[in-house]
Amino acid sequence: MPVIKIPTPLRSYVNGLAEVPVAGATAGEAFENLLVQFPAMRPHLTNSRGELRPFVNLFLAENNIRDLQGLATPLSRDDRLNLIPSIAGG
């Protein structure tokens, strides 16, 4: 089963978990499964149309899925996605 690694600032939405096992054959299915398991994350990661916000990135190994096949990027059962939101501050 693929896993999504959760960055520290978002772990409060996933009961403190550093990694969440997800079902899905594609990055999009895995991401949607994460949001079904933890619906409080949805408004922080998707826009009103349910699309991944521009500042939210999913990496498969060292590759941003946007540079692969986007949410249609196929996953194997041992893949790890890294959820990396851009963080602004000053």
Secondary structure per residue as TSV (DSSP state, phi and psi in degrees):
chain	resnum	aa	ss	phi	psi
A	1	M	-	360.0	130.4
A	2	P	-	-61.3	161.4
A	3	V	E	-130.6	141.8
A	4	I	E	-109.4	123.5
A	5	K	E	-83.5	131.8
A	6	I	-	-105.8	127.6
A	7	P	-	-71.2	154.5
A	8	T	G	-50.5	-44.4
A	9	P	G	-63.2	-18.9
A	10	L	G	-103.6	-1.8
A	11	R	G	-67.2	-22.6
A	12	S	G	-64.8	-21.9
A	13	Y	G	-83.7	-12.8
A	14	V	G	-122.4	34.6
A	15	N	T	58.0	33.0
A	16	G	T	80.8	5.2
A	17	L	-	-71.6	141.0
A	18	A	S	-86.8	-25.7
A	19	E	E	-140.5	142.7
A	20	V	E	-124.7	119.7
A	21	P	E	-68.1	135.9
A	22	V	-	-133.5	150.3
A	23	A	-	-92.4	144.1
A	24	G	-	152.2	143.3
A	25	A	S	-93.8	-11.0
A	26	T	B	-131.6	164.9
A	27	A	H	-59.6	-38.5
A	28	G	H	-65.4	-42.6
A	29	E	H	-65.4	-40.8
A	30	A	H	-64.9	-43.4
A	31	F	H	-62.8	-45.1
A	32	E	H	-62.6	-38.4
A	33	N	H	-62.7	-39.5
A	34	L	H	-58.2	-45.1
A	35	L	H	-70.2	-28.9
A	36	V	H	-70.6	-40.8
A	37	Q	H	-68.2	-35.5
A	38	F	-	-133.5	75.4
A	39	P	G	-61.4	-22.0
A	40	A	G	-64.6	-18.5
A	41	M	G	-77.3	-26.0
A	42	R	H	-51.1	-51.4
A	43	P	H	-66.1	-18.9
A	44	H	H	-86.0	-20.7
A	45	L	H	-114.6	-19.2
A	46	T	B	-125.8	157.3
A	47	N	-	-87.5	-173.9
A	48	S	T	-65.9	-18.5
A	49	R	T	-92.9	3.3
A	50	G	S	81.8	9.9
A	51	E	-	-88.5	150.7
A	52	L	B	-57.9	127.1
A	53	R	-	-63.4	149.9
A	54	P	T	-59.9	-28.6
A	55	F	T	-89.9	3.1
A	56	V	E	-104.2	125.4
A	57	N	E	-120.3	142.9
A	58	L	E	-117.5	126.0
A	59	F	E	-112.0	135.2
A	60	L	E	-109.5	109.9
A	61	A	T	58.6	-127.2
A	62	E	T	-96.2	8.1
A	63	N	E	-104.4	127.7
A	64	N	E	-68.6	131.4
A	65	I	G	-62.1	-22.7
A	66	R	G	-62.3	-27.1
A	67	D	G	-88.8	-5.4
A	68	L	T	-103.1	-114.1
A	69	Q	T	-113.0	22.9
A	70	G	G	63.4	-144.6
A	71	L	G	-67.6	-13.5
A	72	A	G	-84.4	1.0
A	73	T	-	-58.3	122.6
A	74	P	B	-69.8	147.7
A	75	L	-	-121.1	149.1
A	76	S	-	-100.5	168.9
A	77	R	T	-65.9	-20.4
A	78	D	T	-100.2	6.0
A	79	D	-	-72.4	151.2
A	80	R	E	-122.8	123.9
A	81	L	E	-99.2	137.6
A	82	N	E	-104.3	119.9
A	83	L	E	-87.2	117.5
A	84	I	E	-131.2	99.4
A	85	P	E	-83.6	144.9
A	86	S	-	-73.0	139.6
A	87	I	-	-120.1	124.6
A	88	A	-	-103.6	157.4
A	89	G	-	-178.4	178.4
A	90	G	-	-171.7	360.0
